[in-house]
Amino acid sequence: MLKSIICHVGQPCDAGGNFLLTGTQLEPCQPKPPDDWSPYNSCLEFKLADFIYTCNQMSAGNLNILLNLWVASLVEVGGHPIFSSHTKMYQTIDNTQFGDVKWQSFAVKYTGDAEVDPAPWMRDEYDIWFQDPHKVVQNMLANPKFAKEMDYQPFCEYDVKTST
């Protein structure tokens, strides 16, 4: 049996696998204007969604309570809410474009032999959310901020003190 050896030289290439000449500049990305918060209407709307979703990870029920309290305070002064419900906030977050990788999901449930008194995790169904890793990596590689920070050739890094 013939074996083929593929040497990964780490030389950047185009989408067709053709090596790029050394020093080839990537096409520059068009930056968004500093006041463009789309799909959010403002910096405040973005920061609220970011805080609730990434820092606080508040439940949908508690988020609705918070938003309803906020709406009540705004009605008194003729203001309008940033988000009317957790659903509206989640829709806006889902429409946030940083690349074009959509969220997907599937459900899993234990399917092994049933016990007489099974643990809760054996009865429950769990949602798994993910983004296509191939598309996520493509977006990372297309980000010009990483252009000079990327090691294209695989290597092993060792600690000289412990040789590990």
C-alpha positions in Angstrom: 0.0 0.0 0.0 1.3 3.4 -0.9 1.2 6.1 1.7 1.1 9.7 1.0 2.6 12.3 3.3 1.2 15.7 3.4 3.5 18.4 4.7 1.7 21.3 6.1 4.1 24.2 5.4 1.7 26.8 6.9 1.8 29.0 3.8 -1.4 31.0 3.4 -3.6 30.1 0.4 -6.8 31.3 -1.2 -10.1 29.5 -1.1 -9.1 27.2 -3.9 -6.0 26.0 -2.1 -3.6 28.1 -4.3 -0.6 29.4 -2.3 -0.5 33.2 -2.0 2.7 35.1 -2.7 4.6 36.2 0.4 3.4 39.6 1.5 0.0 39.3 -0.3 -2.4 41.7 1.4 -5.8 40.6 2.3 -8.8 42.5 1.0 -9.6 45.1 3.7 -12.9 44.7 5.5 -15.1 47.8 5.4 -15.4 49.0 8.9 -18.8 50.0 10.3 -19.3 53.6 11.2 -18.8 54.2 15.0 -22.5 55.1 15.4 -23.8 51.9 13.6 -25.1 49.6 16.3 -27.3 47.6 14.0 -29.3 45.5 14.5 -29.5 47.4 17.8 -31.0 50.9 17.8 -28.3 52.4 20.1 -25.2 51.7 22.2 -27.4 51.4 25.3 -29.6 48.7 23.6 -26.5 46.7 22.6 -24.9 47.0 26.1 -28.1 45.9 27.8 -28.4 42.9 25.6 -24.7 42.1 26.1 -24.9 42.4 29.8 -28.1 40.4 30.2 -27.1 37.7 27.7 -23.3 37.2 28.5 -22.7 38.6 32.0 -25.9 38.0 33.9 -27.5 35.2 31.9 -30.8 36.1 33.4 -33.7 33.6 32.8 -36.4 34.6 30.2 -39.0 34.9 33.0 -36.9 37.2 35.2 -35.9 39.3 32.1 -39.6 39.8 31.3 -40.1 41.0 34.9 -37.2 43.4 34.6 -38.4 44.8 31.2 -42.0 45.2 32.5 -40.7 47.2 35.5 -38.6 49.3 33.2 -41.6 49.9 30.9 -43.7 51.0 33.9 -41.1 53.6 34.8 -40.9 54.9 31.2 -44.6 55.3 30.8 -44.6 58.0 33.5 -42.3 60.1 31.5 -43.5 59.2 28.0 -40.5 57.0 27.2 -40.3 53.9 25.1 -38.8 50.6 26.2 -35.6 49.3 24.6 -37.0 45.8 24.4 -40.7 44.9 25.0 -39.9 41.3 26.0 -37.2 38.7 26.3 -38.4 37.4 22.9 -37.7 40.7 21.2 -34.2 40.9 22.8 -33.4 37.3 21.8 -34.5 38.0 18.2 -32.2 41.1 18.1 -29.3 39.1 19.5 -29.9 36.4 17.0 -29.9 39.0 14.2 -26.5 40.4 15.3 -24.1 40.0 12.4 -20.6 39.2 13.3 -20.0 36.9 10.4 -23.0 35.0 9.1 -23.0 31.9 11.3 -26.5 31.1 12.5 -27.2 29.3 15.7 -28.6 25.7 15.4 -29.9 23.3 18.0 -30.9 19.8 18.6 -32.2 17.9 21.7 -30.7 15.0 23.5 -32.2 12.6 26.0 -30.9 9.5 27.8 -32.0 6.4 25.9 -30.3 3.7 27.9 -31.9 1.1 30.0 -34.6 2.6 32.3 -34.1 2.2 36.1 -36.9 1.8 38.6 -36.3 5.3 40.1 -34.2 7.1 37.4 -32.2 10.2 38.2 -33.7 13.4 36.8 -31.1 13.7 34.1 -32.2 10.3 32.8 -35.8 11.6 32.3 -35.1 15.2 31.1 -34.4 16.4 27.5 -31.6 18.9 26.9 -31.2 21.4 24.1 -27.7 21.7 22.6 -27.0 25.0 20.8 -24.1 25.4 18.5 -22.7 27.3 15.5 -21.1 25.5 12.5 -17.4 25.3 13.7 -16.1 25.4 10.1 -17.9 28.7 9.4 -16.8 30.1 12.8 -13.2 29.4 12.0 -13.6 30.9 8.5 -14.8 34.1 10.1 -11.9 34.1 12.6 -9.4 33.7 9.8 -11.1 36.5 7.8 -10.7 38.9 10.7 -7.9 41.3 9.8 -7.1 41.8 13.6 -5.7 38.2 13.6 -3.7 38.5 10.4 -0.4 39.1 12.1 -1.2 37.0 15.2 -1.7 33.7 13.5 0.7 30.8 13.4 -0.1 29.0 10.1 2.3 26.1 10.6 1.6 23.5 13.3 4.3 23.4 16.0 4.9 21.9 19.5 5.7 24.3 22.3 7.7 23.0 25.2 8.5 24.3 28.7 12.4 24.4 28.8 12.4 24.0 32.6 10.3 20.9 32.7 10.8 19.6 29.1 7.1 19.2 28.7 
